[in-house]
């Protein structure tokens, strides 16, 4: 079929986890699950749509490690696919079948936006440093006030799409859109993001 000649060009299109970090929070905004799919996946082929080779390896290795810790076998795509060329879909499907994977998980960046948050100002009351004269004197004294002005914080938010397919039919069985605030260390964020995705997959009884 003509559709079988489509290429997985998106595998090497977007670099995203090189831009995000660990202290950021990840929120799952939308989750869709195929209610008709009643199976559980035992061996997942993991594809991180990441242009930077080192980050791609870390991301896929971490996803594999966390899946295995949950009792689900997994394979990192970079270990079996070339990283510098587009992959024909027929070739990819044959490789997945050869490896015995029954699921394909693909994660990619779909949007990037800036969110502004206003932090209101504060007033701090500082008591007098001298208490001579007893409490009567202290009662008559006025407190010093230190004001701190409000300010606006700009955060970069990355919108990430994670899709899970049944390998044999190439049918989408689960999809999630998440938002991550970028701040801090990349590796910790990747671990946290993956943990949240796997928790939802488990909740949906797909693992």
N, C-alpha and C positions, 0 to 999 in steps of 0.2 A: 504494500500500500504506500501511497505517496507520503502519508503522515509519518511512516517509518523512516523517511529520509530526512526528517527534521534534525537539526543538530542541537546539541546542548551547549550553545554558545554562551549561555548565561553563566556557565560554571566558572569562567575566568573573566567576567565582566566587571563586577563591583567589589571594591575593597571596603569593608565596613568595620570589622572588629579591631582594625588597627586604629580606629578613631575613638573607641569607647572604652570605658574604664570601670573599675570595680566598686567604688563607693557609690556609684550611681544606682538608682533604684529601677527595677524593671517591673512594669505593670502589663498584664495581659488584658488587652482591650476587647478583643473579639475572638471567640473560639467557635469553630464549626466542626461537627462530627457527623459522618454518615451513619445514621441510625440503623440502616440496613446491614451494615458491616458488623458481624458478630465474632470475628476471629481475633486472635491475639498474635502479635508479631514476635518471632523468636530470633530473627537475625536481620538487623537493620543496616543498610548501606547508607552511610552518612556523607552528605555533600555540603560543604560550607562554600558559599559563593563569595570567595575571598581572593583578591588579586595578589596580596602579599604572601609569598610562599610560607614564610616562617609562622605568620599568624594563622594561615589556613591549617597548617599542620597541628599547631597547638589546639585550635578550635576543634578540629575533627578528632584528635587524640583524646581530648577531654570529654567530648560527647560519647565516644566509644567507651572510655573508662567508666563514666557514670552510668551508662546503659548496662554494662557488664556487672557493675556493682548492684544493679537492680535485678540481675538474673537474665538479662536479654543480651544475646550475642550481637556484635556489631563490627562493621568494617569501615575504616577511614578511606575515602575515595582516593586520596593522594597516594596511597600505598600501591594502588593497582592501575591508576590512570595517568597518562602524561599530563603535565601541568602547563605545557606551552602551546597546545593546539586544541582546536575545537574537537569535540567528541561526537561522532555520528551516533544517532539514537540506537540503530541496530547493533552497533558495536558495544554500546553501553549496556543494552538489554541482554546481549549475549554474555557479557562479563558478569553482570549481576546474577544471571541464571547459573553460570559456572560456579560462582562463589556460594550459591545456595541461599542467597538473601531473599527474604520474603517481604521486605519493606524497604522503601527508599525515602529518606528524610532529607529535604533540601531547605536550607536557610539562606535568606538574602535580604539586603537592605532595600526598602521601597520608598523611603522618604526621609528627609532630614529637616527639622524646623527649630526655630528659636522661641523659647517661652520666657516671658518676662514676669518676674515675681516682685511685688513691692514689699519691702520690709519696713514696717512703720518705725518711727522714731521712739525713743524711750527717755524717761526722766528719772534720774537717780538722786535720791535725797541723802545728803551727807550731814550727819549730826556735827555739832561743834566739837572741836578737839579739846576744849577746856571745860571742865565741870566744876570749877571753883565757885563757891557760893551756894552749894547745896542744890537740892532739886528745885527750890523756888527760883533760883537764878536760871537753872537749865530750862525750866518751864517757860520763862520769858524770852528765851533765845529763839531766833529764827534759824531754820535749817538752810544750808547751802544746797542749791539744785544744779545738777549737771545735766545738760540736755545733749542727746545724741540725735542727729537728724536721720530721717528715714532715707532709704536708698533703694534702688532697683537692681535686681540681680538678673542677668541673662544666662539661661541654661540652654545648651544644645540638646535636643531630643531626637533620638534616632528611632525610626519606625521600622520594625523588622518583621518579615513574613516567614513563617516556618510551616512547611507543608509535608505531610506524610502520605505516601502512596503505597498501595498494594503492588508488589513487584510484578506478579504474574499478569495482572490485568491493566496495570498503569492507572488504576482508579484512585482518585483522591479520597482518602478516608478521614483525614483530620487536617485542620488548618487553624493557625493562630496568628493574630496580629498583636505585636507587643510594642510598648514604648519604653525606651531606656534613656534616663538622664545621664549625660556624659560628664564624668568627673572622677578623677583618681587613676587607679592602676588597671591596665588592660586585662591581665591574666585573672585577677580576682573577679572582674566583671563577667568575663566569659564563663567562669565556673558558676557564678550566681545565675546568670541568664540560662545556662543549660539546666541547672538544677530546677528552675521554675518550669521550663518546658517539659522536662521529664516527669515532674510531679503532676502536671496536667495530663500528660499521656497516660500515666498510671491511673489517675482519677477517672479518665475516660475508658479505662479497662482495655487499653490497646497494647499494653506490655504485660 
